[in-house]
Amino acid sequence: MEKKKSFYITTTIPYVNADPHIGFALELVQADAIARYKRLAGSEVFFSTGTDEHGQKIWEGSLREGKEVQKYVDFYAEKFMELKKLLNLSNDNFIRTTDPEHIKAAQEFWRICDAKGDIYKKKYKGLYCVGCERFLMDKDIVDGHCAIHINLKLEEIEEENYFFKLSNYKNELLKYLSKNESVIPEWRRDEAIEYVANAMEDFSISRDKKRFSWGVPVPNDDTQVMYVWFDAFVNYISTLGWPNKIENFKKFWQEAEKVQMAGKDMVKFQSAMWQGMLMSAGLPNTDRIIYHGFIAGEGGMKMSKSLGNVVNPVDIVKEYGTDALRYFLLREISSFEDSPFTMERFKEAYNANLANGLGNLASRILTLSEKYLEKCPEIPEQSDFEEYFKIYETFDIKKAADYVWHKIGELDKKIQATEPFKVVKTDPEKGKKLISEMVVELYVIARMLNPLLPETNVKLKELIKTNKKPETPLFLRKD
């Protein structure tokens, strides 16, 4: 792919019907690590996340809590906005689908697709899953329940809705998906191709106001509101100011490298439905869609708000700190496959690789430096990160984190092999030279931590430059 100077990355936007959970924290920190890497590599970056605030799930949630629906979404959206500080995110915008400008953008997008002839109205009857906010096909139903939301009762609904002619774009979608880079990992691209080739259908994009009215009004039809998916997809361009702030949109959509992060259950939504809508509107498609796996809890069961088995990232950060959670999500969780999360596994990794690993290494080197060197050794202005940066271009963040921890391991072995703490006593000049080299190597590691552990990156570089050992451990062992 042609190298582009501007780079756009976005997460999916979660429903605001519950507290944030660790599965979405994974997507956020993965996107943040990529955004930070791209900035390091010299790109101008726009990183967006936000919240999806319309639809039946939201409406029913507000009724259950006895809140006016706007106040209900305001309350939960605030919790998601707080993730920026909690996870040390570098996002440039936080888009809410109840923002007036987003609503106008969704309506304009509808008008464009309608003018293209891709929107039509028909009566539809089927089984509806409130959890998925969609009608299900037979293959989506297991023992009378949605395969994803097994604890929710399906509703049989018949009503007249607007539909989007996704079938008009079958050939174009297959051509788009034929590019190796369009979907990562490869097996998700195969999944997308299989869906488009053999299972894709036109999809409903509106709901009857008589059933529920919490949605974006359909242009020129006051009996319908937009289906939450149609409305939500538009966030990816409304966050850039489309259709009004054309310069920003041009820089970060039309001329940029465009990457979207999503969970593996989003394949047909992101790779087919949204890309088909872009084709209808005559806009460039996403360059790459990166699908991550699920985080599984105890017993290997998928974590889900609807299943009630989620882990709250706030609790973990409160006890262990932001970078501890970022480390676990970026290195101990696969970038593309399902991975287990238990507090026992988290604590083991924290102690072994942060407290006893990076933290202990930094303490040993900085203690020697403070004791035996008069000042911080000269640090080269640039480091050769070509090999490291190449890994990020594959979007395998776990592999990038493994690379850093391999360097940490090598430096630790170097200390054990050369024993500078002994050499400096018998041959001061040689010992100081060894310590200086290790300080510089530690600084390079600190630089590499920028996308992964940004707080530790800053703290460690400051300690090295001031030639100070840490007053308290970087990571305190938790037994």
C-alpha positions in Angstrom: 0.0 0.0 0.0 1.2 3.5 -0.8 2.7 5.2 2.3 0.4 8.0 3.5 1.4 10.8 5.9 -2.0 11.1 7.7 -3.4 8.2 9.7 -6.9 7.7 11.0 -7.9 5.0 13.6 -11.1 4.3 15.3 -12.6 1.9 17.7 -16.2 0.6 17.5 -18.5 2.6 19.8 -20.2 0.6 22.6 -23.8 0.9 23.8 -24.2 3.0 26.9 -26.4 0.6 28.8 -23.9 -0.6 31.4 -20.5 0.3 32.9 -17.4 -0.1 30.6 -15.9 -3.6 30.8 -12.4 -5.0 30.1 -13.3 -6.3 26.6 -13.8 -2.7 25.4 -10.7 -1.6 27.3 -8.7 -4.1 25.2 -9.9 -2.5 22.0 -9.2 1.0 23.3 -5.6 0.3 24.4 -4.9 -1.6 21.2 -6.0 1.4 19.1 -4.1 3.7 21.4 -0.9 1.8 21.0 -1.2 1.9 17.2 -2.0 5.6 17.3 1.0 6.3 19.5 3.3 4.2 17.3 2.1 6.1 14.2 2.9 9.4 15.8 6.3 8.2 16.7 6.8 7.1 13.1 6.0 10.6 11.9 2.4 10.4 10.8 -0.3 13.0 11.6 -2.9 11.0 13.5 -6.6 11.3 14.3 -7.7 8.7 16.8 -11.5 8.5 17.6 -13.7 6.6 20.0 -17.1 7.3 21.4 -20.5 5.9 22.4 -23.5 4.5 20.7 -26.6 6.0 22.4 -29.7 5.1 20.4 -31.7 1.9 20.0 -34.1 -0.4 21.8 -31.5 -1.6 24.3 -30.9 2.0 25.5 -34.6 2.8 25.6 -35.4 -0.3 27.6 -32.5 0.3 29.9 -33.7 3.8 30.7 -37.2 2.5 31.5 -35.7 -0.2 33.9 -33.8 2.5 35.8 -36.7 4.9 35.7 -34.6 7.6 34.1 -35.4 10.0 31.3 -33.5 8.5 28.3 -31.2 11.5 27.6 -30.2 11.6 31.2 -29.7 7.9 31.1 -27.3 8.1 28.2 -25.5 11.1 29.6 -24.8 9.2 32.8 -23.3 6.2 31.1 -21.5 8.2 28.4 -19.6 10.0 31.2 -18.3 6.7 32.4 -16.9 5.9 28.9 -15.4 9.4 28.6 -13.6 8.8 31.9 -11.7 5.9 30.3 -9.4 8.4 28.6 -7.8 9.3 31.9 -8.1 5.8 33.4 -6.3 4.1 30.4 -4.1 7.0 29.5 -5.6 7.3 26.0 -4.5 9.7 23.3 -7.7 9.9 21.4 -8.4 13.2 19.5 -12.2 13.0 19.7 -15.0 11.3 21.6 -18.1 11.1 19.4 -21.6 10.6 20.9 -24.4 9.6 18.5 -26.7 11.9 20.4 -24.5 14.9 19.4 -26.6 17.3 17.2 -23.9 17.4 14.5 -23.8 13.6 14.3 -27.6 13.4 14.0 -27.4 15.8 11.1 -24.6 13.8 9.5 -26.6 10.5 9.8 -29.6 12.2 8.1 -27.4 13.5 5.3 -25.9 10.1 4.8 -29.4 8.6 4.5 -30.4 11.2 1.9 -27.3 10.4 -0.2 -28.0 6.6 -0.1 -31.7 7.3 -0.8 -30.9 9.5 -3.8 -28.6 6.7 -5.1 -31.7 4.4 -5.1 -30.3 2.1 -2.3 -33.1 2.6 0.2 -36.6 1.0 -0.1 -39.5 0.1 2.2 -41.0 -3.3 2.8 -42.9 -5.3 5.4 -40.9 -7.7 7.4 -41.6 -10.4 9.9 -39.0 -12.2 12.0 -37.4 -13.0 15.3 -35.6 -9.9 16.8 -32.8 -10.0 19.3 -32.7 -6.8 21.4 -29.1 -7.6 22.4 -28.0 -7.5 18.8 -30.5 -4.9 17.8 -31.3 -6.9 14.7 -33.6 -9.5 13.1 -32.0 -12.9 13.1 -31.5 -15.5 10.4 -32.0 -19.2 11.2 -28.3 -19.8 11.4 -28.1 -17.2 14.2 -30.6 -19.1 16.4 -29.6 -21.9 18.7 -32.3 -23.7 20.7 -34.7 -20.9 20.3 -32.2 -18.2 21.5 -29.8 -15.8 19.9 -26.4 -17.6 19.6 -24.7 -14.5 21.2 -27.3 -13.4 23.8 -28.4 -16.8 25.1 -30.2 -15.3 28.1 -32.4 -12.9 26.2 -35.8 -13.8 24.9 -36.3 -13.4 21.1 -39.2 -11.2 20.0 -41.4 -12.0 17.0 -42.0 -8.7 15.2 -43.8 -7.7 12.1 -43.6 -4.2 10.8 -42.8 -2.0 7.8 -39.2 -0.7 7.7 -36.8 0.8 5.3 -34.1 -1.5 3.9 -30.6 -0.9 2.5 -29.8 -2.6 -0.8 -26.6 -4.2 0.3 -27.1 -6.8 -2.4 -26.3 -4.0 -5.0 -22.7 -4.1 -3.8 -21.9 -7.8 -3.7 -19.4 -7.7 -6.5 -17.8 -4.5 -5.3 -17.5 -5.9 -1.7 -15.9 -9.1 -3.0 -13.4 -7.0 -4.9 -12.7 -4.9 -1.8 -12.2 -8.0 0.3 -9.9 -9.6 -2.3 -7.1 -7.3 -1.1 -5.0 -9.0 1.4 -4.7 -5.9 3.6 -8.5 -5.1 3.8 -9.1 -7.4 6.9 -6.6 -8.6 9.5 -6.2 -11.4 10.5 -6.5 -13.4 7.3 -9.1 -15.8 8.7 -11.5 -13.0 9.4 -11.1 -11.9 5.8 -12.1 -15.4 4.8 -15.1 -15.1 7.1 -16.1 -11.8 5.5 -15.8 -13.2 2.0 -17.9 -16.2 2.9 -20.6 -14.0 4.3 -20.7 -11.6 1.3 -20.6 -14.5 -1.2 -23.2 -16.8 0.3 -25.2 -15.2 3.2 -25.4 -11.5 2.7 -28.9 -9.9 2.5 -30.3 -6.4 2.3 -30.7 -5.2 5.9 -33.3 -3.2 7.8 -32.3 0.4 8.5 -35.3 1.8 10.3 -37.8 1.0 13.1 -41.4 2.0 13.5 -41.8 4.9 16.0 -44.9 3.2 17.5 -42.6 0.5 18.9 -39.9 2.9 20.2 -38.9 6.4 19.2 -35.4 6.7 20.6 -33.4 7.1 17.4 -32.5 9.5 14.7 -35.6 10.6 12.8 -35.7 9.3 9.2 -35.7 12.2 6.7 -39.1 12.9 5.2 -40.9 10.1 7.2 -41.9 11.0 10.7 -43.2 7.5 11.4 -39.8 5.9 11.4 -36.4 6.3 13.3 -33.1 5.0 12.0 -32.0 1.5 12.9 -29.2 2.0 15.4 -26.6 0.3 13.2 -27.2 2.7 10.3 -26.9 5.7 12.6 -23.9 4.4 14.5 -21.8 3.5 11.4 -21.8 7.2 10.4 -19.9 8.1 13.5 -16.7 7.0 11.7 -17.0 10.0 9.5 -19.1 12.4 11.5 -16.3 12.4 14.1 -14.1 14.1 11.4 -16.7 16.8 10.9 -18.4 15.3 7.7 -20.2 16.6 5.8 -19.4 20.2 7.0 -15.6 20.2 7.9 -14.5 19.0 4.6 -10.8 19.8 5.1 -10.5 17.7 8.2 -12.5 14.9 6.5 -10.4 15.1 3.4 -7.1 14.8 5.4 -8.2 11.9 7.6 -10.5 10.0 5.4 -10.1 10.7 1.7 -6.3 11.0 1.9 -5.3 9.0 5.0 -4.5 5.5 5.8 -7.8 4.4 7.5 -7.9 1.7 10.2 -10.8 0.4 12.2 -10.6 -1.8 15.3 -13.5 -4.2 16.1 -14.3 -7.4 17.9 -14.5 -10.6 16.0 -18.4 -10.6 16.1 -18.4 -7.5 14.0 -17.1 -9.0 10.8 -20.3 -8.8 8.7 -21.2 -5.4 10.2 -17.9 -3.7 9.6 -16.6 -5.5 6.5 -19.9 -5.7 4.6 -22.7 -3.5 5.9 -20.6 -0.4 6.6 -18.4 -0.8 3.5 -21.5 -1.2 1.4 -22.9 2.0 2.8 -19.7 3.8 2.0 -19.9 2.5 -1.6 -23.5 3.8 -1.8 -22.4 7.2 -0.6 -19.4 7.3 -3.0 -16.9 7.5 -0.2 -13.5 5.7 0.1 -13.6 2.4 2.0 -11.7 1.6 5.1 -8.2 0.5 4.3 -7.9 -2.1 7.0 -10.2 -3.5 9.6 -8.5 -5.2 12.5 -10.5 -7.8 14.4 -9.5 -8.8 17.9 -10.8 -11.9 19.8 -12.8 -12.0 23.0 -11.5 -12.0 26.5 -12.8 -15.1 28.3 -13.3 -15.2 32.1 -13.4 -18.1 34.5 -14.1 -21.5 32.8 -13.3 -20.0 29.4 -16.8 -18.3 29.1 -16.9 -15.1 27.0 -17.2 -11.9 29.0 -20.4 -10.1 28.2 -22.5 -7.4 29.8 -25.6 -9.4 29.1 -24.1 -12.5 30.7 -23.2 -10.5 33.8 -19.6 -11.8 34.1 -17.6 -8.8 33.1 -14.5 -7.4 34.8 -14.5 -3.6 35.5 -11.2 -2.0 34.4 -11.6 0.7 37.0 -11.1 -1.8 39.8 -7.9 -3.2 38.3 -6.4 0.3 37.7 -7.3 1.4 41.2 -5.2 -1.4 42.7 -2.4 -2.0 40.1 -2.2 1.2 38.1 -2.9 2.1 34.4 0.2 0.7 32.9 -0.2 -2.7 34.6 -3.6 -3.1 32.9 -2.2 -1.8 29.6 0.7 -4.3 29.8 -1.6 -7.3 30.4 -4.0 -6.4 27.6 -1.3 -5.6 25.1 1.1 -8.5 25.9 -0.7 -11.2 27.7 -3.8 -11.1 25.5 -3.5 -12.2 21.9 -4.0 -9.4 19.3 -6.3 -11.5 17.2 -7.4 -14.7 19.1 -9.6 -15.3 22.1 -7.6 -15.1 25.4 -8.3 -15.9 29.0 -8.4 -13.2 31.7 -8.4 -14.2 35.4 -7.1 -12.1 38.3 -4.7 -15.0 39.2 -3.2 -14.9 35.7 -3.1 -11.1 35.8 -1.3 -11.1 39.1 1.2 -13.7 38.0 2.1 -11.7 34.9 2.3 -8.5 36.8 4.7 -9.9 39.4 6.9 -11.8 36.9 7.2 -9.3 34.1 6.6 -5.9 35.6 7.6 -6.0 39.3 10.3 -8.6 39.0 11.1 -7.9 35.3 11.1 -4.3 34.1 10.8 -2.7 37.5 13.7 -4.7 39.1 15.9 -4.2 36.0 15.4 -0.4 36.1 16.0 -0.2 39.8 19.3 -2.2 39.6 20.7 -0.1 36.7 19.6 3.3 38.1 20.9 2.5 41.5 24.3 1.7 40.0 24.2 4.8 37.9 23.3 7.1 40.8 26.1 5.6 42.9 28.9 5.4 40.4 28.2 8.0 37.6 28.4 11.7 38.2 25.7 12.4 35.6 23.5 10.7 33.1 25.6 9.3 30.2 25.1 10.9 26.7 21.9 9.6 25.2 21.8 9.4 21.3 19.0 11.6 20.0 17.6 8.9 17.8 17.3 5.1 18.2 17.1 2.6 15.5 13.6 1.2 15.7 13.2 -0.1 12.2 12.8 -3.7 13.3 10.4 -2.7 16.2 8.3 -0.5 14.0 8.0 -3.2 11.3 6.1 -5.3 13.8 3.5 -2.5 14.4 2.8 -2.4 10.6 1.5 -6.0 11.0 -0.8 -4.7 13.8 0.3 -7.6 16.0 0.7 -5.6 19.2 1.4 -8.6 21.4 4.4 -9.4 19.1 5.6 -5.8 19.5 5.4 -6.1 23.3 7.2 -9.4 23.2 10.0 -7.7 21.3 10.4 -5.1 24.1 10.4 -7.7 26.8 13.0 -9.7 24.8 15.2 -6.6 25.0 14.5 -6.4 28.7 15.5 -10.0 29.1 18.7 -9.5 27.1 19.7 -6.5 29.3 19.0 -8.5 32.4 21.3 -11.3 31.2 24.0 -8.8 30.4 24.0 -7.6 34.0 24.2 -11.2 35.2 27.0 -12.0 32.8 29.2 -8.9 33.3 28.4 -8.1 37.0 29.1 -4.3 36.7 28.4 -4.0 40.5 31.6 -6.1 41.1 33.7 -4.7 38.2 33.3 -1.1 39.2 35.0 -1.9 42.6 38.1 -3.5 41.0 38.3 -1.6 37.7 36.3 1.7 38.2 36.7 2.9 34.5 35.6 -0.4 33.0 32.7 -0.7 35.5 31.5 2.8 34.8 31.7 2.1 31.0 29.5 -1.0 31.5 27.0 0.9 33.7 26.8 3.8 31.1 26.1 1.3 28.3 23.3 -0.3 30.3 21.8 3.1 31.1 21.7 3.9 27.4 20.2 0.5 26.6 17.6 1.1 29.3 16.7 4.5 27.8 16.1 2.8 24.4 13.8 0.3 26.1 12.0 3.3 27.7 11.5 4.8 24.3 10.1 1.6 23.0 7.5 1.6 25.8 5.9 4.8 24.5 3.1 3.1 22.6 2.6 0.4 25.2 3.2 1.9 28.7 3.2 5.7 28.2 3.3 6.6 31.9 6.3 4.3 32.5 7.9 5.6 29.4 7.9 9.2 30.8 8.8 8.2 34.4 11.7 6.0 33.3 13.2 8.6 30.9 13.0 11.3 33.6 14.8 9.0 36.2 17.5 8.2 33.6 18.1 11.9 32.6 18.2 13.1 36.3 20.5 10.1 37.2 18.2 9.1 40.0 17.1 5.6 41.2 13.4 5.2 41.8 12.3 6.4 45.3 9.6 3.7 45.2 9.5 0.7 42.9 8.1 1.3 39.4 5.8 -1.7 40.0 5.2 -2.9 43.6 5.0 -6.6 43.9 1.5 -7.9 44.8 1.5 -11.2 46.7 
